[in-house]
Amino acid sequence: MSYREKLAWLSLAAMVLTFGPYFAFAGQSSEMAKPMPNLRLLWLFAATAVVQMVIQGVGRWWIRHKERLAGDLQPPDERDLAIEYRSVRAAYGVLIAGTILVGCVMPFNSGGWQIINAALAMIVAAEMVHYATVVFSYRRYA
Amino acid sequence: MNSGTISNRIRTLRFENGEMSQTELGRRIGLTRQTLAAIEAGKYSPSLEAAFLIAEVFKVDLQGVFQWKSNAK
């Protein structure tokens, strides 16, 4: 498995492990219905983001260390760049769709944390599509 | 655009050139071992520049490394 595929798997796992429970909790109607600013949810999101960053940071350091020891740490080549281009393009589509949904549709029938969480969910979804496309591409063109 | 299949003789050429490893070939032309494995398996078509570089390493012309078989009748 290539270095960049390992990073993509790590990012996917970190997102599922952190944002999965967050959105499961935040999606409960009782939390969504509470009046703004609902600092409890804000702190929960902050903690989730920090945990996600720590997992990513430690995981990336470990993978990079192992790759360096194995002598497999190389700059991206043309195939890596092609896969990155494809995955960013896929994520961009999700992000645009999310922006339209959250910015142009939801204000007419939602508010407060529903809109905030929907925006965060679309960003996370775009990132997950990005990394999933990377993983799929390395598997497909492996 | 007409479709076709690209095959290659990289594995054979590596064997004929002192059993050169994919890592060594990749290092010479700036590709990772995984990318060379994908090219050898026919799962990734390299850029024209990379194809010429591979041919240059083995001191053969491009068709000595890559072959095109058209599906057009």
Backbone of each chain as ProteinMPNN parsed JSONL, in Angstrom:
{"seq_chain_A": "MSYREKLAWLSLAAMVLTFGPYFAFAGQSSEMAKPMPNLRLLWLFAATAVVQMVIQGVGRWWIRHKERLAGDLQPPDERDLAIEYRSVRAAYGVLIAGTILVGCVMPFNSGGWQIINAALAMIVAAEMVHYATVVFSYRRYA", "coords_chain_A": {"N_chain_A": [[0.848, -1.189, 0.0], [0.552, 2.205, -0.841], [2.215, 5.178, 0.417], [0.568, 7.485, 0.348], [-1.938, 6.372, 0.094], [-2.205, 5.108, 2.526], [-2.312, 7.364, 4.184], [-4.747, 8.398, 3.368], [-6.537, 6.387, 4.19], [-6.164, 6.619, 6.944], [-7.154, 9.222, 7.407], [-9.832, 8.879, 6.665], [-10.646, 6.996, 8.594], [-10.219, 8.461, 10.952], [-12.088, 10.487, 10.67], [-14.528, 9.105, 10.602], [-14.511, 7.961, 13.141], [-14.594, 10.175, 14.84], [-16.29, 12.384, 13.885], [-18.506, 10.898, 13.266], [-19.768, 9.9, 15.752], [-20.247, 12.499, 16.778], [-22.088, 13.733, 14.979], [-24.136, 11.918, 15.189], [-24.949, 12.328, 17.802], [-25.469, 15.113, 17.789], [-27.447, 15.219, 15.953], [-29.724, 14.455, 17.195], [-33.043, 15.29, 17.947], [-33.622, 16.76, 20.273], [-31.32, 18.161, 20.9], [-30.938, 19.753, 18.658], [-33.147, 21.366, 18.822], [-32.749, 23.052, 20.924], [-32.309, 26.43, 22.141], [-30.285, 28.941, 20.521], [-27.16, 30.168, 21.916], [-26.453, 27.499, 22.389], [-24.115, 26.363, 23.797], [-23.086, 23.979, 24.695], [-23.197, 22.167, 22.593], [-21.491, 23.488, 20.896], [-19.028, 23.33, 22.248], [-18.755, 20.607, 22.244], [-18.408, 20.12, 19.541], [-15.979, 21.457, 19.177], [-14.27, 19.894, 20.783], [-14.463, 17.479, 19.409], [-13.289, 18.17, 16.962], [-10.688, 18.721, 17.82], [-9.846, 16.211, 18.821], [-9.962, 14.78, 16.465], [-7.949, 16.055, 15.013], [-5.731, 15.417, 16.579], [-5.626, 12.601, 16.322], [-5.145, 12.463, 13.567], [-2.694, 13.851, 13.421], [-0.881, 12.342, 15.054], [-1.13, 9.846, 13.798], [-0.269, 10.406, 11.162], [2.348, 11.174, 11.65], [3.381, 8.749, 12.605], [2.992, 6.999, 10.398], [4.562, 8.284, 8.49], [7.077, 8.081, 9.712], [7.436, 5.272, 9.71], [7.47, 4.798, 6.951], [9.709, 6.222, 6.204], [11.707, 4.809, 7.495], [11.527, 2.453, 6.067], [12.399, 3.338, 3.672], [10.65, 4.162, 1.749], [9.581, 6.631, 1.384], [8.651, 8.94, -0.811], [8.51, 11.764, -3.088], [5.334, 12.89, -4.483], [4.337, 11.222, -7.475], [3.441, 11.217, -11.014], [1.11, 9.632, -11.133], [0.144, 9.732, -8.513], [-0.481, 12.455, -8.393], [-2.453, 12.603, -10.356], [-4.454, 11.063, -9.199], [-4.958, 12.588, -6.933], [-5.956, 14.908, -8.13], [-8.314, 13.918, -9.28], [-9.725, 13.155, -6.986], [-10.045, 15.543, -5.58], [-11.646, 16.922, -7.349], [-13.99, 15.396, -7.239], [-14.711, 15.824, -4.565], [-15.161, 18.546, -4.624], [-17.52, 18.774, -6.05], [-19.363, 17.717, -4.219], [-19.099, 19.6, -2.203], [-20.026, 21.942, -3.438], [-22.698, 21.214, -3.94], [-23.521, 20.943, -1.302], [-23.193, 23.559, -0.379], [-25.13, 24.912, -1.844], [-27.418, 23.659, -0.848], [-27.292, 24.237, 1.949], [-26.912, 27.026, 2.029], [-28.791, 28.153, 0.303], [-31.225, 26.792, 0.378], [-31.887, 25.716, 2.952], [-32.16, 28.022, 4.713], [-34.794, 28.835, 4.354], [-36.43, 27.049, 5.65], [-35.257, 26.194, 7.986], [-33.113, 26.712, 10.863], [-30.613, 28.174, 13.11], [-28.768, 25.75, 14.888], [-29.334, 23.681, 13.185], [-28.746, 24.546, 10.606], [-26.064, 25.2, 10.978], [-24.937, 22.698, 11.708], [-25.59, 21.257, 9.437], [-24.026, 22.548, 7.545], [-21.461, 21.951, 8.554], [-21.59, 19.187, 8.33], [-21.678, 18.881, 5.57], [-19.172, 19.785, 4.838], [-17.562, 17.866, 6.093], [-18.537, 15.643, 4.729], [-17.666, 16.224, 2.135], [-14.902, 16.093, 2.498], [-14.702, 13.406, 3.2], [-15.542, 12.172, 0.858], [-13.459, 12.998, -0.752], [-11.196, 11.604, 0.404], [-12.142, 8.984, 0.231], [-12.326, 8.682, -2.516], [-9.639, 8.83, -3.159], [-8.682, 6.462, -1.937], [-10.231, 4.545, -3.317], [-9.304, 5.006, -5.909], [-6.581, 4.314, -5.743], [-6.896, 1.618, -5.184], [-8.286, 0.782, -7.462], [-6.57, 1.489, -9.543], [-4.297, 0.159, -8.821]], "CA_chain_A": [[0.0, 0.0, 0.0], [1.418, 3.383, -0.958], [2.207, 6.14, 1.526], [-0.585, 8.375, 0.276], [-3.151, 5.591, 0.353], [-2.262, 4.935, 3.988], [-2.782, 8.632, 4.754], [-6.177, 8.539, 3.063], [-7.241, 5.471, 5.1], [-6.094, 7.225, 8.274], [-8.077, 10.357, 7.453], [-11.198, 8.345, 6.646], [-10.918, 6.375, 9.897], [-10.294, 9.52, 11.966], [-13.348, 11.213, 10.497], [-15.643, 8.241, 11.01], [-14.437, 7.76, 14.599], [-14.86, 11.401, 15.593], [-17.483, 13.103, 13.437], [-19.651, 9.973, 13.296], [-20.485, 10.064, 17.029], [-20.698, 13.877, 16.962], [-23.316, 14.001, 14.226], [-25.182, 11.055, 15.744], [-25.442, 13.016, 18.997], [-26.009, 16.431, 17.443], [-28.638, 15.051, 15.127], [-30.915, 14.206, 18.019], [-33.935, 16.449, 17.849], [-33.598, 17.564, 21.491], [-30.176, 19.078, 20.822], [-31.182, 20.702, 17.565], [-34.249, 22.273, 19.164], [-32.366, 23.981, 21.98], [-32.059, 27.773, 21.594], [-28.896, 29.366, 20.308], [-26.088, 29.587, 21.099], [-26.244, 26.086, 22.722], [-22.652, 26.24, 23.93], [-22.734, 22.569, 24.914], [-22.94, 21.583, 21.269], [-20.3, 24.15, 20.354], [-17.852, 22.722, 22.893], [-18.652, 19.214, 21.765], [-17.797, 20.163, 18.212], [-14.567, 21.836, 19.345], [-13.561, 18.71, 21.286], [-14.423, 16.505, 18.309], [-12.292, 18.634, 15.982], [-9.347, 18.562, 18.408], [-9.531, 14.767, 18.836], [-9.707, 14.385, 15.075], [-6.626, 16.578, 14.635], [-4.711, 14.648, 17.296], [-5.527, 11.287, 15.656], [-4.48, 12.685, 12.265], [-1.303, 14.248, 13.633], [-0.104, 11.193, 15.547], [-1.151, 8.82, 12.75], [0.578, 10.834, 10.042], [3.742, 11.101, 12.101], [3.745, 7.324, 12.688], [3.086, 6.449, 9.032], [5.731, 8.898, 7.858], [8.238, 7.48, 10.36], [7.575, 3.898, 9.199], [7.828, 4.868, 5.528], [11.087, 6.698, 6.122], [12.561, 3.681, 7.886], [11.5, 1.471, 4.982], [12.952, 3.968, 2.471], [9.574, 4.28, 0.758], [9.042, 7.99, 1.385], [9.031, 9.613, -2.057], [7.567, 12.817, -3.474], [4.267, 12.359, -5.338], [4.638, 11.133, -8.905], [2.329, 11.628, -11.878], [-0.114, 8.892, -10.788], [-0.338, 10.31, -7.26], [-1.088, 13.756, -8.692], [-3.694, 12.36, -11.105], [-5.445, 10.592, -8.221], [-5.304, 13.742, -6.102], [-6.792, 15.783, -8.95], [-9.626, 13.28, -9.417], [-10.423, 13.15, -5.696], [-10.427, 16.929, -5.259], [-12.772, 17.256, -8.23], [-15.18, 14.73, -6.688], [-15.072, 16.507, -3.319], [-15.655, 19.881, -4.987], [-18.931, 18.603, -6.42], [-20.125, 17.549, -2.976], [-19.057, 20.878, -1.487], [-20.924, 22.873, -4.136], [-24.071, 20.773, -3.67], [-23.775, 21.272, 0.096], [-23.318, 25.018, -0.261], [-26.458, 25.282, -2.374], [-28.418, 23.163, 0.098], [-27.226, 24.938, 3.24], [-26.981, 28.477, 1.875], [-29.906, 28.641, -0.517], [-32.482, 26.073, 0.622], [-32.199, 25.557, 4.374], [-32.625, 29.23, 5.414], [-36.24, 29.026, 4.209], [-37.219, 26.161, 6.509], [-34.497, 25.766, 9.159], [-32.345, 27.797, 11.469], [-29.727, 27.828, 14.214], [-27.816, 24.648, 14.793], [-29.636, 22.815, 12.03], [-27.965, 25.06, 9.472], [-24.626, 25.062, 11.297], [-24.543, 21.291, 11.608], [-25.683, 20.836, 8.036], [-22.823, 23.069, 6.873], [-20.33, 21.134, 8.999], [-21.749, 17.835, 7.765], [-21.332, 18.902, 4.143], [-17.698, 19.892, 4.761], [-17.036, 16.534, 6.431], [-18.891, 14.743, 3.627], [-16.764, 16.52, 1.011], [-13.585, 15.537, 2.845], [-14.769, 11.938, 3.15], [-15.565, 11.804, -0.566], [-12.081, 13.203, -1.205], [-10.321, 10.502, 0.825], [-12.682, 7.727, -0.304], [-11.942, 8.628, -3.926], [-8.208, 8.492, -3.18], [-8.56, 5.033, -1.622], [-10.8, 3.785, -4.436], [-8.434, 5.147, -7.081], [-5.373, 3.501, -5.545], [-7.303, 0.21, -5.323], [-8.685, 0.535, -8.855], [-5.397, 1.619, -10.414], [-3.153, -0.319, -8.028]], "C_chain_A": [[0.893, 1.251, 0.0], [1.229, 4.323, 0.244], [0.931, 6.985, 1.523], [-1.909, 7.639, 0.465], [-3.313, 5.356, 1.857], [-2.783, 6.206, 4.666], [-4.29, 8.805, 4.534], [-7.004, 7.622, 3.973], [-7.28, 6.056, 6.511], [-7.114, 8.354, 8.404], [-9.527, 9.89, 7.475], [-11.566, 7.785, 8.023], [-11.089, 7.441, 10.976], [-11.629, 10.262, 11.87], [-14.543, 10.386, 10.96], [-15.682, 8.12, 12.53], [-14.81, 9.004, 15.39], [-16.173, 12.088, 15.162], [-18.717, 12.202, 13.384], [-20.434, 10.115, 14.601], [-21.014, 11.484, 17.233], [-22.026, 14.114, 16.245], [-24.464, 13.115, 14.703], [-25.802, 11.725, 16.967], [-26.137, 14.323, 18.626], [-27.302, 16.327, 16.639], [-29.898, 14.757, 15.917], [-31.77, 15.463, 18.077], [-33.858, 17.342, 19.09], [-32.444, 18.575, 21.458], [-30.4, 20.153, 19.768], [-32.196, 21.765, 17.965], [-33.871, 23.297, 20.225], [-32.025, 25.351, 21.393], [-30.565, 28.05, 21.437], [-28.411, 30.146, 21.53], [-25.839, 28.105, 21.37], [-24.745, 25.775, 22.799], [-22.201, 24.796, 24.146], [-22.374, 21.897, 23.582], [-21.686, 22.188, 20.637], [-19.025, 23.548, 20.937], [-17.652, 21.284, 22.431], [-18.008, 19.173, 20.375], [-16.314, 20.499, 18.305], [-13.747, 20.634, 19.811], [-13.414, 17.659, 20.187], [-13.34, 16.879, 17.304], [-10.875, 18.442, 16.521], [-8.934, 17.088, 18.411], [-9.185, 14.296, 17.432], [-8.323, 14.841, 14.632], [-5.503, 15.799, 15.316], [-4.511, 13.28, 16.636], [-4.771, 11.426, 14.33], [-2.994, 12.985, 12.446], [-0.423, 13.08, 14.046], [-0.014, 10.116, 14.458], [-0.242, 9.16, 11.586], [2.053, 10.761, 10.418], [4.207, 9.645, 12.09], [3.93, 6.714, 11.293], [4.336, 6.988, 8.331], [7.032, 8.294, 8.413], [8.492, 6.074, 9.808], [8.033, 3.896, 7.739], [9.282, 5.302, 5.358], [12.06, 5.576, 6.474], [12.648, 2.648, 6.765], [12.085, 2.034, 3.686], [11.932, 4.161, 1.374], [8.996, 5.689, 0.658], [9.544, 8.749, 0.161], [8.064, 10.754, -2.339], [6.496, 12.242, -4.406], [4.694, 12.31, -6.798], [3.374, 11.439, -9.704], [1.016, 10.912, -11.547], [-0.707, 9.426, -9.485], [-1.064, 11.635, -7.527], [-2.399, 13.596, -9.45], [-4.803, 11.917, -10.158], [-5.887, 11.744, -7.324], [-6.247, 14.687, -6.861], [-8.216, 15.217, -9.044], [-10.411, 13.38, -8.099], [-10.862, 14.558, -5.29], [-11.631, 17.35, -6.104], [-14.073, 16.638, -7.709], [-15.65, 15.452, -5.427], [-15.661, 17.886, -3.599], [-17.14, 19.812, -5.349], [-19.811, 18.484, -5.193], [-20.208, 18.879, -2.228], [-19.995, 21.903, -2.124], [-22.38, 22.513, -3.863], [-24.451, 21.142, -2.228], [-23.973, 22.755, 0.311], [-24.69, 25.488, -0.745], [-27.548, 24.879, -1.384], [-28.458, 24.02, 1.362], [-27.455, 26.444, 3.086], [-28.212, 28.978, 1.16], [-31.246, 27.967, -0.214], [-32.848, 26.087, 2.112], [-32.649, 26.837, 5.086], [-34.13, 29.443, 5.325], [-37.043, 28.144, 5.164], [-36.467, 25.672, 7.756], [-33.776, 26.964, 9.755], [-31.396, 27.265, 12.521], [-28.788, 26.668, 13.929], [-28.111, 23.682, 13.654], [-28.796, 23.247, 10.824], [-26.469, 24.882, 9.73], [-24.171, 23.616, 11.122], [-24.63, 20.764, 10.18], [-24.447, 21.315, 7.263], [-21.593, 22.249, 7.257], [-20.392, 19.74, 8.381], [-21.352, 17.814, 6.289], [-19.823, 19.018, 3.946], [-17.067, 18.534, 5.042], [-17.327, 15.555, 5.292], [-17.955, 14.95, 2.431], [-15.371, 15.938, 1.269], [-13.595, 14.016, 2.758], [-14.82, 11.438, 1.71], [-14.16, 11.93, -1.161], [-11.218, 11.987, -0.877], [-10.817, 9.151, 0.3], [-12.309, 7.574, -1.776], [-10.457, 8.282, -4.066], [-8.02, 6.987, -2.969], [-9.056, 4.181, -2.793], [-9.855, 3.821, -5.64], [-7.159, 4.319, -6.936], [-5.702, 2.012, -5.662], [-7.56, -0.132, -6.789], [-7.473, 0.55, -9.792], [-4.139, 1.16, -9.697], [-2.287, -1.3, -8.82]], "O_chain_A": [[1.864, 1.333, 0.752], [0.234, 4.262, 0.967], [0.297, 7.176, 2.561], [-2.885, 8.22, 0.941], [-4.423, 5.402, 2.387], [-3.586, 6.141, 5.596], [-5.007, 9.295, 5.407], [-8.053, 8.03, 4.471], [-8.306, 5.994, 7.188], [-7.845, 8.429, 9.391], [-10.352, 10.434, 8.21], [-12.645, 8.056, 8.55], [-11.987, 7.347, 11.813], [-12.22, 10.618, 12.889], [-15.45, 10.894, 11.62], [-16.752, 8.169, 13.135], [-15.3, 8.889, 16.514], [-17.051, 12.336, 15.989], [-19.845, 12.69, 13.449], [-21.627, 10.417, 14.574], [-22.095, 11.669, 17.792], [-22.973, 14.632, 16.836], [-25.627, 13.509, 14.631], [-27.019, 11.7, 17.152], [-27.244, 14.606, 19.084], [-28.136, 17.233, 16.651], [-31.005, 14.803, 15.38], [-31.255, 16.569, 18.24], [-34.011, 18.558, 18.978], [-32.582, 19.703, 21.932], [-30.082, 21.323, 19.98], [-32.126, 22.91, 17.518], [-34.573, 24.29, 20.415], [-31.512, 25.435, 20.277], [-29.72, 27.474, 22.123], [-29.258, 30.776, 22.164], [-25.066, 27.491, 20.634], [-24.197, 25.034, 21.983], [-21.07, 24.437, 23.819], [-21.388, 21.168, 23.474], [-20.926, 21.51, 19.945], [-18.063, 23.288, 20.214], [-16.526, 20.818, 22.256], [-17.18, 18.311, 20.08], [-15.49, 19.908, 17.606], [-12.658, 20.383, 19.295], [-12.365, 17.029, 20.055], [-12.573, 16.029, 16.85], [-9.97, 18.052, 15.783], [-7.806, 16.756, 18.047], [-8.249, 13.522, 17.23], [-7.607, 14.102, 13.956], [-4.458, 15.548, 14.716], [-3.379, 12.848, 16.416], [-3.887, 10.631, 14.012], [-2.146, 12.452, 11.729], [0.64, 12.851, 13.47], [1.053, 9.546, 14.228], [0.475, 8.297, 11.08], [2.895, 10.346, 9.621], [5.304, 9.346, 11.619], [4.903, 6.004, 11.042], [5.066, 6.247, 7.672], [7.97, 8.031, 7.66], [9.627, 5.727, 9.479], [8.877, 3.091, 7.345], [9.992, 4.809, 4.481], [13.1, 5.415, 5.834], [13.698, 2.047, 6.539], [12.252, 1.301, 2.711], [12.288, 4.306, 0.204], [8.031, 5.914, -0.071], [10.706, 9.15, 0.099], [6.922, 10.723, -1.883], [6.725, 11.219, -5.05], [5.332, 13.235, -7.3], [2.363, 11.865, -9.145], [-0.061, 11.498, -11.662], [-1.925, 9.558, -9.366], [-2.124, 11.9, -6.958], [-3.347, 14.349, -9.227], [-5.95, 12.341, -10.293], [-7.068, 11.856, -6.996], [-7.214, 15.197, -6.296], [-9.195, 15.951, -8.905], [-11.611, 13.654, -8.103], [-11.938, 14.734, -4.718], [-12.523, 18.049, -5.623], [-15.125, 17.277, -7.734], [-16.848, 15.668, -5.242], [-16.557, 18.339, -2.887], [-17.915, 20.697, -4.989], [-20.885, 19.083, -5.133], [-21.256, 19.236, -1.688], [-20.679, 22.645, -1.419], [-23.201, 23.388, -3.588], [-25.566, 21.596, -1.971], [-24.827, 23.165, 1.097], [-25.32, 26.349, -0.131], [-28.475, 25.643, -1.112], [-29.522, 24.47, 1.788], [-28.116, 27.062, 3.92], [-28.639, 30.111, 1.383], [-32.297, 28.528, -0.525], [-33.973, 26.425, 2.483], [-33.467, 26.745, 6.002], [-34.692, 30.166, 6.147], [-38.2, 28.444, 5.46], [-36.979, 24.833, 8.497], [-33.824, 28.073, 9.223], [-31.366, 26.066, 12.799], [-28.12, 26.608, 12.897], [-27.227, 22.948, 13.213], [-28.217, 22.419, 10.122], [-25.71, 24.478, 8.849], [-23.158, 23.342, 10.478], [-23.83, 19.923, 9.77], [-23.896, 20.586, 6.438], [-20.782, 21.894, 6.401], [-19.374, 19.187, 7.964], [-20.761, 16.844, 5.815], [-19.259, 18.436, 3.019], [-16.16, 18.099, 4.332], [-16.478, 14.74, 4.932], [-17.51, 13.991, 1.8], [-14.747, 15.366, 0.375], [-12.628, 13.405, 2.303], [-14.222, 10.415, 1.377], [-13.726, 11.096, -1.957], [-10.587, 11.407, -1.761], [-10.015, 8.279, -0.035], [-12.012, 6.47, -2.233], [-10.064, 7.542, -4.968], [-7.299, 6.327, -3.717], [-8.396, 3.228, -3.208], [-9.635, 2.808, -6.303], [-6.709, 3.694, -7.897], [-4.897, 1.232, -6.172], [-7.127, -1.168, -7.293], [-7.367, -0.266, -10.707], [-3.053, 1.691, -9.925], [-1.286, -1.796, -8.304]]}, "seq_chain_B": "MNSGTISNRIRTLRFENGEMSQTELGRRIGLTRQTLAAIEAGKYSPSLEAAFLIAEVFKVDLQGVFQWKSNAK", "coords_chain_B": {"N_chain_B": [[-13.352, 8.569, -29.723], [-11.206, 5.98, -30.782], [-11.009, 2.804, -29.169], [-8.606, 0.781, -27.394], [-5.937, -1.471, -26.44], [-3.243, -1.209, -24.213], [-0.232, -2.805, -23.928], [2.701, -4.002, -22.204], [6.293, -4.542, -21.893], [7.735, -4.369, -19.6], [8.321, -5.89, -17.296], [9.694, -8.065, -18.385], [11.856, -6.719, -19.557], [13.039, -5.646, -17.283], [13.916, -7.976, -16.093], [15.74, -8.839, -17.993], [17.64, -6.938, -17.702], [19.543, -7.314, -15.585], [17.825, -8.184, -13.566], [16.471, -5.966, -12.529], [14.988, -4.107, -9.932], [11.596, -2.965, -9.226], [11.639, -0.783, -7.591], [14.192, 0.283, -8.05], [14.077, 0.923, -10.783], [11.995, 2.778, -10.669], [13.186, 4.753, -9.087], [15.092, 5.727, -10.827], [13.604, 7.033, -12.779], [11.833, 8.641, -11.476], [9.376, 7.703, -10.471], [7.043, 6.102, -8.232], [7.363, 2.88, -6.573], [4.893, 1.635, -6.43], [3.474, 2.829, -8.497], [4.903, 1.94, -10.711], [4.36, -0.776, -10.492], [1.642, -0.723, -11.04], [1.692, 0.174, -13.685], [3.053, -1.937, -14.946], [1.174, -3.951, -14.549], [-0.748, -3.13, -16.25], [-2.704, -1.44, -15.366], [-2.502, 1.223, -15.156], [-1.859, 3.869, -17.307], [1.074, 5.332, -18.283], [2.385, 8.727, -18.509], [3.445, 10.254, -21.603], [6.009, 11.218, -21.373], [7.021, 9.763, -19.153], [6.909, 7.241, -20.261], [8.797, 7.412, -22.333], [11.06, 7.826, -20.76], [11.259, 5.385, -19.426], [11.794, 3.696, -21.566], [14.242, 4.758, -22.29], [15.867, 4.076, -20.114], [16.103, 1.32, -20.489], [17.323, 1.311, -22.888], [15.972, 1.009, -25.352], [13.61, 1.47, -28.106], [10.419, 3.239, -27.968], [8.381, 1.473, -28.741], [9.522, -0.872, -28.115], [8.977, -1.179, -25.54], [6.279, -0.47, -24.957], [3.209, -1.561, -26.369], [0.571, -1.095, -28.66], [-2.684, -2.21, -29.123], [-5.23, -1.999, -31.26], [-8.783, -1.82, -30.956], [-10.417, -1.279, -33.0], [-12.146, -2.175, -35.983]], "CA_chain_B": [[-11.974, 8.068, -29.837], [-11.132, 4.526, -30.858], [-10.437, 2.186, -27.971], [-7.559, -0.199, -27.638], [-5.277, -1.982, -25.241], [-1.798, -0.995, -24.149], [0.511, -3.826, -23.175], [4.099, -3.579, -22.046], [7.29, -5.59, -21.643], [8.62, -3.84, -18.554], [8.797, -6.967, -16.421], [10.714, -8.81, -19.147], [13.031, -5.859, -19.703], [13.707, -5.579, -15.978], [14.598, -9.258, -15.902], [16.882, -8.885, -18.914], [18.617, -5.924, -17.281], [20.078, -7.63, -14.256], [16.718, -8.327, -12.596], [16.287, -4.655, -11.899], [13.753, -4.055, -9.131], [10.683, -1.858, -9.529], [12.11, 0.372, -6.81], [15.353, 0.856, -8.728], [13.599, 1.566, -12.019], [11.233, 3.955, -10.255], [14.12, 5.776, -8.601], [15.784, 6.33, -11.978], [12.737, 7.881, -13.612], [10.996, 9.501, -10.64], [8.053, 7.13, -10.182], [7.069, 5.228, -7.057], [7.284, 1.44, -6.851], [3.479, 1.28, -6.637], [3.074, 3.277, -9.833], [5.496, 1.013, -11.679], [3.598, -2.036, -10.418], [0.38, -0.477, -11.737], [1.988, 0.234, -15.125], [3.359, -3.313, -15.378], [-0.061, -4.74, -14.549], [-1.653, -2.569, -17.247], [-3.811, -0.747, -14.708], [-2.272, 2.666, -15.261], [-1.091, 4.24, -18.494], [1.946, 6.443, -17.903], [2.481, 9.852, -19.438], [4.386, 10.007, -22.706], [7.338, 11.498, -20.848], [7.44, 8.617, -18.336], [7.105, 6.107, -21.173], [10.101, 7.607, -22.989], [12.106, 7.639, -19.757], [11.395, 3.938, -19.193], [12.491, 3.16, -22.748], [15.631, 5.238, -22.237], [16.592, 3.27, -19.115], [16.382, -0.003, -21.06], [18.009, 1.547, -24.167], [15.171, 0.514, -26.483], [12.665, 2.516, -28.503], [9.161, 3.192, -27.218], [7.624, 0.256, -29.066], [10.171, -2.007, -27.465], [8.432, -1.271, -24.178], [4.811, -0.422, -24.982], [2.559, -1.934, -27.616], [-0.833, -0.68, -28.759], [-3.515, -3.087, -29.94], [-6.487, -1.29, -31.459], [-10.006, -2.635, -31.011], [-11.153, -0.877, -34.194], [-12.126, -3.202, -37.037]], "C_chain_B": [[-11.993, 6.545, -29.883], [-10.494, 3.959, -29.596], [-9.386, 1.149, -28.368], [-6.936, -0.635, -26.329], [-3.779, -1.701, -25.331], [-1.174, -2.125, -23.332], [1.962, -3.357, -23.059], [4.998, -4.766, -21.695], [8.222, -5.182, -20.489], [9.174, -4.952, -17.667], [9.909, -7.762, -17.102], [12.002, -8.003, -19.246], [13.782, -5.713, -18.377], [14.515, -6.847, -15.726], [15.863, -9.324, -16.75], [17.978, -7.876, -18.547], [19.025, -6.153, -15.821], [19.022, -7.74, -13.176], [16.541, -7.049, -11.775], [14.969, -4.632, -11.118], [12.871, -2.886, -9.581], [11.127, -0.594, -8.791], [13.262, 1.076, -7.517], [14.932, 1.58, -10.011], [12.842, 2.851, -11.683], [12.139, 5.095, -9.818], [14.793, 6.493, -9.777], [14.907, 7.305, -12.746], [11.755, 8.726, -12.799], [9.572, 9.017, -10.457], [8.163, 6.249, -8.941], [6.971, 3.765, -7.485], [5.842, 1.032, -7.153], [2.993, 1.69, -8.023], [3.656, 2.354, -10.902], [4.769, -0.324, -11.678], [2.282, -1.889, -11.169], [0.587, -0.429, -13.25], [2.239, -1.181, -15.652], [2.102, -4.165, -15.497], [-1.074, -4.218, -15.562], [-2.823, -1.82, -16.644], [-3.654, 0.762, -14.749], [-1.418, 2.928, -16.496], [-0.236, 5.455, -18.167], [1.876, 7.583, -18.914], [3.499, 9.505, -20.52], [5.826, 10.211, -22.223], [7.869, 10.308, -20.036], [7.718, 7.404, -19.225], [8.461, 6.21, -21.871], [11.255, 7.385, -22.002], [12.34, 6.154, -19.471], [12.17, 3.314, -20.348], [13.971, 3.542, -22.724], [16.47, 4.419, -21.249], [16.999, 1.926, -19.722], [17.082, 0.072, -22.424], [17.296, 0.859, -25.338], [14.249, 1.653, -26.924], [11.322, 2.282, -27.793], [8.374, 1.911, -27.474], [8.291, -1.012, -28.548], [9.67, -2.209, -26.046], [6.911, -1.372, -24.205], [4.286, -0.792, -26.361], [1.079, -1.56, -27.542], [-1.58, -1.649, -29.658], [-4.883, -2.439, -30.045], [-7.657, -2.262, -31.505], [-10.829, -2.314, -32.256], [-11.023, -1.944, -35.269], [-11.592, -2.614, -38.331]], "O_chain_B": [[-12.708, 5.9, -29.117], [-9.571, 4.544, -29.029], [-9.305, 0.715, -29.517], [-7.358, -0.218, -25.251], [-3.141, -1.919, -26.36], [-1.554, -2.36, -22.185], [2.382, -2.423, -23.743], [4.538, -5.825, -21.267], [9.372, -5.619, -20.433], [10.357, -4.952, -17.328], [10.925, -8.09, -16.489], [13.096, -8.53, -19.046], [15.012, -5.663, -18.355], [15.636, -6.802, -15.22], [16.91, -9.793, -16.303], [19.105, -7.966, -19.035], [18.862, -5.287, -14.962], [19.279, -7.432, -12.012], [16.473, -7.055, -10.546], [13.946, -5.099, -11.619], [13.339, -1.949, -10.228], [11.002, 0.518, -9.305], [13.309, 2.305, -7.579], [15.373, 2.696, -10.284], [13.027, 3.881, -12.333], [11.89, 6.258, -10.137], [15.033, 7.699, -9.731], [15.399, 8.287, -13.301], [10.936, 9.446, -13.371], [8.656, 9.824, -10.303], [9.23, 5.718, -8.634], [6.556, 3.453, -8.601], [5.595, 0.193, -8.019], [2.199, 0.985, -8.645], [2.984, 2.027, -11.881], [4.581, -0.936, -12.729], [1.85, -2.814, -11.857], [-0.242, -0.931, -14.009], [1.695, -1.569, -16.686], [1.97, -4.984, -16.407], [-2.147, -4.8, -15.717], [-3.825, -1.584, -17.319], [-4.583, 1.496, -14.411], [-0.386, 2.289, -16.701], [-0.77, 6.505, -17.81], [1.373, 7.419, -20.026], [4.304, 8.586, -20.368], [6.736, 9.479, -22.611], [9.016, 9.896, -20.206], [8.648, 6.637, -18.972], [9.184, 5.22, -21.988], [12.292, 6.828, -22.362], [13.478, 5.72, -19.296], [13.08, 2.511, -20.141], [14.836, 2.748, -23.092], [17.631, 4.109, -21.514], [18.112, 1.451, -19.494], [17.393, -0.951, -23.035], [17.921, 0.223, -26.187], [14.113, 2.662, -26.232], [11.124, 1.273, -27.116], [7.78, 1.336, -26.562], [7.693, -2.088, -28.546], [9.896, -3.249, -25.427], [6.325, -2.243, -23.563], [4.841, -0.39, -27.383], [0.434, -1.693, -26.502], [-1.184, -1.89, -30.798], [-5.612, -2.336, -29.058], [-7.542, -3.375, -32.019], [-11.82, -2.988, -32.54], [-9.961, -2.539, -35.456], [-11.497, -3.319, -39.336]]}, "name": "protein", "num_of_chains": 2, "seq": "MSYREKLAWLSLAAMVLTFGPYFAFAGQSSEMAKPMPNLRLLWLFAATAVVQMVIQGVGRWWIRHKERLAGDLQPPDERDLAIEYRSVRAAYGVLIAGTILVGCVMPFNSGGWQIINAALAMIVAAEMVHYATVVFSYRRYAMNSGTISNRIRTLRFENGEMSQTELGRRIGLTRQTLAAIEAGKYSPSLEAAFLIAEVFKVDLQGVFQWKSNAK"}
